[in-house]
Amino acid sequence: MRRTRLRPARIPRRTPATALLCTAALTVLAACGTSSGGGGTPDGSGNAGASDPAAPLDPRTRVTLTIDCMPPAAKAAELKEWKEDVATFNKTYPNVRIVGRSTPGQCEEPARFTAMLKAKSQPDVFYTYFTDLQQVLDNDGAADISAYVTQKSVPALADIDPGVLGVLKKDGKLYGLPTSNYRMGLLINRGLFRRAGLDPDKPPATWAEVRTAAKAIAALGGGVHGYGDYSAENTGGWHFTAALYGLGGDVVSADGTKAAFDTDLGRQVVRNLHEMRWTDASMSKTQLLKWGDLQKQITADKLGMFLAAPDDIAYMVQQLGARYENFGMGPIPGGRATLGGGNGYMIKKGSSPDKIKAAVAWLNLKTLSPGRGQFDWARTKADGLPVGVPQPNFFLGPAKTADDRARAANATMPVANFRAYTDNPVPAKAEPPKAQEIYKVLDYVMSGVLTNKDADADKLLSTAASQVDQVLANR
């Protein structure tokens, strides 16, 4: 699953599956902008050094960039910040014209994204989830930007987590830059924990503890359930994967050719859910839930826990009227590893050298510089947007120190509620290859055990493994 900075992106990419269409592009003009073309070089950039990837972008460069995911008008504060960042960018590059494309909701809807790649109609700078790289390359969609991304063009480059950059590489070549990342954990309703006599500062760390806490919360009655999970629209398979990672298991073999979940650990995941659903009755009778359903339940104080990423909290506060104080997070039960993901931007293949340089310069300002763009936490707070969610968090070293300090100083929520999560980091593992197709298969495992008391866990897993083997054979 994947996601945007403040909400979702993950239908297995952490987004609801609602189909959305791009609105007409809103154009933000540079102070002295002109359209691309003209000038005295073969690519029309007007920059004699354009062919040298290592050369800095000439401030006189004339080029137009179309860029995905400009905030829609409905997100007034985010759109204000976008325009401010364009103005800041144009102080250095007055002739680079930024044309933002706005999508009212999620930035990437799977069907639209696939159609866009096949039609070669993606913007110059287009939004992707971490798991999109192979699909983009299969469609010859992204430029190799390795030579353009250096310590000069991205000063914080050495402090970006190599594991995050690594998911945007193929065969040693870099095809994108990150904007956000996440690691799954256990989201809890602190109010329900207190009412059930549980310590909200010590979320369950094992599935046995989850089961015990879920029973205590469900005992409150009044339609309250202790634990919830997904089983539809690929989100069930996504959560199965996260739970299995937490126990130390894998969804596919190391070489990516075979299913690897038809194991004792896979059965542990399924049987634990079966016991909570049917023996403990600590899960809801209403199943076939998808992204958005559990968020509504926990916001309404009807659910104690579910697996999530930190930005679910910001979504629930901003979109569902929840209070930050009511939520906390702990590491994923088991703590062996956790599912990690995120999103970034790629640059359309065939873009001129100056377009690539301008795109990298824009992304450096907007998404990769501590204290600027999306990491200007003082501005974020002043604009009434949330500060303190432990995401994005892809910096290491001095950049991380600076960002953590600024984030804490401007926090608009009780960051101590996430301490169990932030103080106990769990290694992140990437989503499996062909993640969406695999998640769709695993949905049937999750829905089977959560809707059928007599479900055969062994048969569910063996059938799913055979189907995933076929999916992987068609890579």
Salt bridges, closest charged atoms under 4 A:
ASP58 OD2 - ARG60 NH2 2.72
GLU81 OE2 - ARG379 NE 3.90
GLU84 OE2 - LYS80 NZ 2.66
GLU84 OE1 - ARG379 NH1 3.09
ASP85 OD2 - LYS366 NZ 2.68
ASP85 OD1 - ARG379 NH1 3.01
GLU108 OE2 - ARG13 NH1 2.22
ASP124 OD2 - LYS355 NZ 3.25
ASP132 OD1 - ARG2 NH1 2.68
ASP132 OD1 - ARG13 NH1 3.36
ASP140 OD1 - LYS349 NZ 2.66
ASP161 OD2 - ARG183 NH2 3.93
ASP201 OD1 - ARG190 NH1 3.03
ASP229 OD1 - HIS239 ND1 2.65
ASP250 OD1 - LYS429 NZ 2.13
ASP262 OD1 - ARG267 NH1 3.05
ASP264 OD1 - ARG267 NH2 3.12
GLU275 OE1 - ARG211 NH2 3.48
GLU275 OE2 - HIS274 ND1 3.43
ASP280 OD2 - ARG211 NE 2.55
ASP293 OD2 - LYS290 NZ 3.90
ASP311 OD1 - ARG3 NH1 1.14
ASP311 OD1 - ARG10 NH2 3.59
ASP311 OD1 - ARG14 NH2 3.60
ASP312 OD1 - ARG3 NH2 3.42
ASP312 OD1 - ARG7 NH1 2.98
ASP312 OD1 - ARG14 NH2 2.23
ASP383 OD1 - LYS80 NZ 2.91
ASP403 OD2 - ARG407 NH2 2.57
ASP404 OD2 - LYS400 NZ 3.10
GLU437 OE2 - LYS434 NZ 3.86
ASP458 OD1 - ARG267 NE 3.85
ASP458 OD1 - ARG271 NH2 2.93
